[in-house]
Amino acid sequence: MVTLRNHHCDVFIAGAGPAGLAAAIALRLRGADVLLADARHPPIDKPCGEGLMPDARRALAALGVYPDPHGLPFAGIAFADAHARVSASFPTFPGVGLRRTTLHQLLCERAAALGVRFAFNTPVILGANQPPTLAGHFGSSAVRARWIIGADGASSRLRTWAGLDRARPGIRRFGFRAHFRLAPGVPPPTHVEVHWGPHGQAYITPVALHDGRAELCISAMTRDPHARLLQILDTLPTLRDLLRGAEPLTAERGCLTLTRRFPRVTRAHPSLGNVALIGDASGSVDAITGEGLALAFRQALLLADSIAADRLDLYESRHPALLALPQRMARLLLLLDRCPRLRTRTLHAFSTRPSLFRSLLAVHVGEQRLSRFLLLYGPSLASRIALPSAEWSS
């Protein structure tokens, strides 16, 4: 906790979610004096799928955070609808599922061990043309920092304060999450499973074992603002069967899931300092990609390198490339969401040539270039999708 006397720092970060904590850790590893503030107190929760893909684990390792002992591994990804199913394992090592609150606690502990200064339970006040101010029990005090980082989420107030809140048109969907403990004797899934139905998608991630029983995070995404988690699950017989006899552990929580980008994510202000956005504050991808956390961690490493070099323009110029592949994958998955016939044909094509799905999964986690996938497999995948249904098994 900080006092009103020590609000001077090299870097001030507004928002103590995973993106803000990752940035704080990366910056401390490069020697910066970091002050991080949030109106909430840890551990901070947020509805999400709670799966860390292999690329997220790699980025966390670069930050000195190792989630593996605290969660359950998953070997890869499976896609299924009422007509087809396909699965593949990751090329090198598994992902890991763990509760969002557990991940947040691990990040907090790492940041504290490195000497990050925290101001939890402390709202950040942002006035026009005024430096950020921390509201304390005995008054408020302005923050003095050379670098100001907005890590305060998709509805970022700091983004608006910095004049960077001009998003390009994006896609909005609705997400839900709850946790269940499987019935005794029911093994946890070996893969994160994404099930497609008439109201949207539901996906399951193993996150813990308790007395030998697996605990699952069940998430769902939909375009329908009136749909809810149980309504979506009712249209997915495979998930209904898996959850038969399962014990609900948490209530359903909802959130928006967005795919959008901003023209700029940095600003050099002559009097207020240098401003940069990170995580969902800087642009976002639909939750179905599972790449939101990995993206934030990679941005944190890039931002720390840029600040260490006193080159905020490096972050500005390289940020779009980090966002590009996850957003391309989001557009593909959302196209399959909108077009059930195309989705079924695509899943059938993958199921008859599992190597196609394995290669696409390698692209998704950054272990193969998209251009190489399209060169090697694009024509074959397109021809298989175009095949009459009677020829799928050939």
C-alpha positions in Angstrom: 0.0 0.0 0.0 1.2 3.5 -0.7 0.8 6.7 1.2 -0.1 10.2 0.1 3.6 11.1 0.3 5.0 8.7 -2.3 3.0 9.1 -5.5 6.1 9.9 -7.5 7.2 7.0 -9.7 8.7 6.1 -13.1 5.5 4.3 -14.3 1.9 4.6 -13.0 -0.5 1.9 -14.0 -4.3 2.3 -13.7 -5.9 -1.1 -13.4 -4.6 -4.2 -11.5 -6.1 -7.0 -13.7 -3.8 -9.5 -15.4 -2.7 -7.0 -18.0 -1.8 -4.3 -15.5 0.0 -6.8 -13.2 1.9 -8.3 -16.2 3.1 -4.8 -17.2 4.1 -4.0 -13.7 6.2 -7.2 -13.4 7.8 -6.7 -16.8 8.7 -3.1 -16.0 10.1 -4.0 -12.6 12.3 -6.6 -14.2 13.8 -3.8 -16.2 14.4 -1.6 -13.1 11.4 0.8 -13.2 9.8 2.2 -10.1 6.1 1.1 -10.6 3.0 2.2 -8.8 -0.2 0.3 -9.6 -3.7 1.4 -8.5 -7.1 -0.2 -8.6 -10.4 0.6 -6.9 -10.8 -3.1 -6.1 -8.9 -5.5 -3.8 -7.3 -8.7 -4.9 -7.9 -11.3 -5.9 -9.9 -9.7 -8.7 -12.2 -11.9 -10.7 -13.7 -11.6 -14.2 -15.9 -14.0 -16.2 -13.6 -15.8 -18.6 -12.8 -19.3 -19.9 -9.9 -19.7 -17.5 -7.7 -21.6 -19.9 -4.0 -20.6 -20.5 -2.9 -21.6 -24.0 0.8 -22.7 -24.5 1.7 -19.2 -25.8 0.2 -17.6 -22.6 2.3 -20.0 -20.5 5.5 -19.0 -22.4 4.8 -15.3 -21.9 4.1 -16.0 -18.2 7.4 -17.9 -17.8 9.2 -14.8 -19.2 7.6 -12.9 -16.3 8.6 -15.5 -13.8 5.1 -16.8 -13.2 4.4 -20.5 -13.3 0.7 -21.5 -13.0 1.1 -25.2 -13.7 1.1 -26.6 -10.1 -2.1 -24.6 -9.4 -4.3 -25.9 -12.2 -5.1 -28.8 -14.5 -3.4 -29.4 -17.9 -5.2 -29.8 -21.1 -3.6 -31.4 -24.2 -5.3 -29.3 -26.9 -8.6 -28.1 -28.3 -11.7 -29.9 -29.5 -14.5 -28.4 -31.7 -18.0 -30.1 -31.9 -21.4 -29.4 -33.2 -24.5 -31.7 -33.7 -22.9 -33.3 -36.8 -19.1 -33.4 -36.4 -16.3 -33.4 -33.9 -12.6 -32.8 -34.3 -9.7 -32.5 -31.8 -6.0 -31.9 -31.8 -3.2 -31.6 -29.3 -0.8 -28.7 -29.1 2.4 -29.2 -31.0 4.9 -28.9 -28.1 3.4 -28.7 -24.6 -0.1 -28.5 -23.0 -2.1 -25.6 -21.8 -3.3 -25.2 -18.2 -6.7 -24.3 -16.8 -6.9 -22.5 -13.5 -9.3 -20.2 -11.7 -9.0 -16.6 -12.7 -8.6 -15.6 -9.0 -5.7 -18.1 -8.6 -4.0 -16.5 -11.6 -4.5 -13.1 -10.2 -3.0 -14.1 -6.9 0.0 -15.6 -8.5 0.6 -12.3 -10.5 0.1 -10.2 -7.4 2.6 -12.3 -5.4 5.2 -12.0 -8.2 4.7 -8.3 -8.5 5.0 -7.8 -4.8 8.2 -9.9 -4.6 9.7 -7.6 -7.3 8.9 -4.4 -5.4 5.8 -3.1 -7.3 4.0 -0.6 -5.1 0.2 -1.1 -4.9 -2.7 1.2 -4.2 -5.6 -1.2 -3.9 -9.1 -0.1 -2.8 -8.0 3.3 -4.3 -10.1 4.9 -7.1 -8.2 6.7 -9.8 -9.6 10.2 -10.5 -9.1 11.5 -14.0 -9.8 15.1 -14.7 -9.5 16.9 -18.0 -5.9 18.1 -18.5 -5.1 17.0 -14.9 -2.7 14.3 -13.8 -4.2 11.1 -12.4 -5.2 11.5 -8.7 -5.5 8.8 -6.2 -8.4 9.0 -3.8 -7.4 8.2 -0.3 -9.0 8.0 3.1 -7.4 11.3 4.2 -7.8 13.2 0.9 -6.4 12.8 -2.6 -3.0 13.4 -4.2 -1.8 13.7 -7.8 0.4 11.1 -9.3 3.7 12.2 -10.9 5.0 9.8 -13.4 6.8 9.9 -16.7 4.9 7.0 -18.1 1.1 6.4 -17.5 -0.3 3.0 -18.5 -4.1 2.4 -19.0 -4.8 -1.2 -18.1 -8.4 -0.6 -16.9 -10.3 -2.8 -19.3 -12.5 -2.6 -22.3 -14.4 0.4 -20.9 -11.2 2.2 -20.0 -11.6 5.6 -18.5 -7.9 6.4 -18.9 -8.3 5.8 -22.6 -11.0 8.4 -22.8 -8.9 10.8 -20.6 -5.9 10.4 -22.9 -8.0 11.2 -26.0 -7.5 7.7 -27.5 -11.1 6.5 -27.3 -11.9 6.3 -31.1 -12.5 2.6 -31.8 -13.0 1.2 -35.2 -16.3 -0.7 -35.6 -16.2 -4.0 -33.7 -18.3 -7.0 -32.8 -20.1 -7.3 -29.5 -21.3 -10.6 -28.0 -22.4 -11.7 -24.5 -20.4 -14.1 -22.3 -21.3 -16.1 -19.3 -19.4 -18.3 -16.9 -20.0 -20.7 -14.0 -18.1 -23.5 -12.3 -19.2 -27.1 -11.7 -17.7 -30.1 -9.9 -18.2 -33.3 -11.8 -20.0 -36.3 -10.3 -17.7 -38.9 -8.6 -15.9 -41.1 -11.1 -16.4 -38.8 -14.1 -12.9 -37.9 -15.5 -12.0 -34.4 -16.5 -11.8 -33.6 -20.2 -8.4 -33.9 -21.7 -9.0 -31.0 -24.1 -10.7 -27.6 -23.9 -13.9 -28.4 -25.7 -15.9 -25.9 -27.7 -19.4 -26.9 -28.5 -21.4 -25.1 -31.1 -25.2 -24.8 -30.9 -28.1 -22.7 -32.1 -27.7 -20.0 -29.5 -23.9 -19.7 -29.5 -21.0 -21.7 -28.2 -20.1 -23.2 -24.8 -16.7 -24.3 -23.9 -15.4 -26.3 -21.0 -12.0 -26.0 -19.3 -10.7 -28.3 -16.5 -9.4 -26.0 -13.7 -8.9 -28.0 -10.5 -9.2 -31.3 -8.7 -11.0 -31.5 -5.4 -11.2 -34.8 -3.5 -10.6 -36.6 -6.8 -13.4 -34.8 -8.5 -12.7 -32.5 -11.5 -13.8 -28.9 -11.3 -14.8 -27.3 -14.7 -15.2 -23.7 -15.9 -18.2 -23.6 -18.2 -18.3 -20.5 -20.4 -20.7 -19.5 -23.2 -20.9 -16.8 -25.8 -23.9 -15.7 -27.8 -25.1 -12.8 -29.9 -28.5 -13.0 -28.2 -28.8 -10.5 -25.4 -31.6 -12.5 -23.9 -29.9 -15.9 -23.8 -28.3 -17.2 -20.6 -25.8 -20.0 -19.8 -28.3 -22.8 -18.9 -30.4 -22.0 -21.9 -27.4 -22.4 -24.2 -26.3 -25.6 -22.4 -29.8 -27.1 -22.8 -29.2 -27.1 -26.6 -26.0 -29.1 -26.3 -26.7 -32.7 -25.4 -23.1 -33.7 -25.0 -22.6 -31.0 -22.3 -25.9 -31.9 -20.6 -24.7 -35.5 -20.3 -21.3 -34.5 -18.9 -22.9 -32.3 -16.3 -25.5 -34.8 -15.2 -25.0 -35.1 -11.4 -22.5 -32.3 -11.3 -22.4 -29.9 -8.4 -22.7 -26.2 -9.2 -20.0 -24.3 -7.4 -20.5 -20.7 -8.5 -23.4 -18.6 -9.7 -23.6 -17.5 -13.3 -21.7 -14.3 -14.1 -21.9 -12.4 -17.4 -19.9 -9.9 -19.3 -19.5 -8.4 -22.8 -16.9 -9.9 -25.2 -15.7 -7.6 -27.8 -13.6 -7.7 -31.0 -12.3 -4.2 -31.8 -9.2 -2.1 -32.3 -8.1 1.5 -31.9 -6.2 3.7 -34.4 -3.7 4.6 -31.7 -2.7 3.1 -28.3 -0.1 5.7 -27.2 0.1 9.4 -26.8 2.9 11.7 -25.8 1.3 14.5 -23.8 3.4 17.6 -23.2 2.3 18.1 -19.6 0.8 14.9 -18.4 3.4 12.4 -19.6 3.6 9.5 -22.0 0.4 7.4 -22.1 0.1 3.8 -23.4 -2.8 1.4 -23.3 -2.5 -2.4 -22.7 -4.9 -5.4 -22.5 -8.5 -4.8 -23.4 -8.1 -1.1 -23.0 -5.9 -1.2 -26.2 -8.2 -3.4 -28.2 -9.7 -6.9 -27.8 -10.6 -10.2 -29.4 -13.7 -12.3 -28.9 -13.4 -14.7 -25.9 -13.8 -17.8 -28.1 -10.2 -17.4 -29.3 -8.9 -18.0 -25.8 -6.1 -15.5 -26.6 -7.0 -12.5 -24.5 -4.6 -13.3 -21.7 -1.7 -14.4 -23.9 -2.2 -11.2 -25.9 -2.0 -9.0 -22.8 1.1 -10.8 -21.5 2.9 -10.3 -24.9 1.9 -6.6 -24.9 3.3 -6.3 -21.4 6.7 -7.6 -22.5 6.7 -5.4 -25.6 5.7 -2.3 -23.6 8.4 -2.9 -21.0 11.0 -3.2 -23.8 9.8 0.0 -25.4 9.8 2.0 -22.2 13.3 0.7 -21.2 14.5 1.9 -24.6 12.7 5.3 -24.1 10.9 4.5 -27.4 7.1 4.5 -27.0 6.9 4.6 -30.8 8.1 1.0 -30.8 5.1 -0.1 -28.8 2.8 1.9 -31.1 4.3 0.4 -34.3 4.4 -3.2 -33.1 1.2 -3.4 -31.1 -1.0 -3.9 -34.3 1.0 -7.0 -35.2 0.3 -8.6 -31.8 -3.4 -8.0 -32.3 -3.5 -9.1 -35.9 -3.5 -12.9 -35.7 -5.9 -13.3 -32.8 -8.4 -10.9 -34.5 -8.1 -12.9 -37.8 -8.8 -16.1 -35.8 -11.7 -14.3 -34.2 -13.2 -13.4 -37.5 -12.9 -17.0 -38.8 -14.6 -18.4 -35.7 -17.3 -15.7 -35.8 -18.0 -16.6 -39.4 -18.5 -20.2 -38.4 -20.9 -19.0 -35.7 -22.9 -17.0 -38.2 -23.0 -19.8 -40.9 -24.0 -23.2 -39.4 -23.7 -25.1 -42.7 -20.2 -23.7 -43.4 -19.3 -24.7 -39.8 -20.5 -28.2 -40.2 -18.7 -28.6 -43.5 -15.5 -27.1 -42.1 -15.6 -29.5 -39.0 -16.2 -32.4 -41.3 -13.2 -31.4 -43.4 -11.0 -31.2 -40.4 -12.2 -34.5 -39.1 -11.3 -36.3 -42.3 -7.9 -34.6 -42.3 -6.9 -34.2 -38.7 -3.5 -32.8 -39.8 -5.3 -29.7 -41.1 -6.7 -29.0 -37.6 -3.4 -29.7 -35.9 -1.7 -27.2 -38.2 -4.4 -24.6 -37.7 -4.0 -25.0 -33.9 -0.2 -24.6 -34.3 -0.9 -21.3 -36.1 -3.3 -20.2 -33.3 -0.7 -20.6 -30.6 2.1 -19.0 -32.5 4.0 -22.1 -33.5 3.4 -22.0 -37.2 3.0 -19.0 -39.5 -0.5 -18.4 -41.0 1.1 -17.8 -44.4 2.7 -21.2 -44.4 -0.6 -22.9 -43.3 -2.4 -21.2 -46.2 0.3 -22.2 -48.7 0.4 -25.8 -47.6 -3.2 -26.5 -46.6 -5.4 -23.7 -48.0 -6.3 -25.3 -51.3 -6.8 -28.7 -49.7 -9.1 -27.3 -47.0 -11.1 -25.3 -49.5 -11.7 -28.3 -51.7 -12.8 -30.5 -48.8 -15.2 -27.9 -47.6 -16.6 -27.7 -51.1 -17.1 -31.5 -51.4 -20.6 -32.9 -51.5 -21.5 -34.4 -48.2 -21.5 -37.9 -49.7 -17.8 -37.6 -50.4 -16.6 -36.4 -46.9 -15.5 -39.8 -45.8 -13.3 -40.4 -48.9 
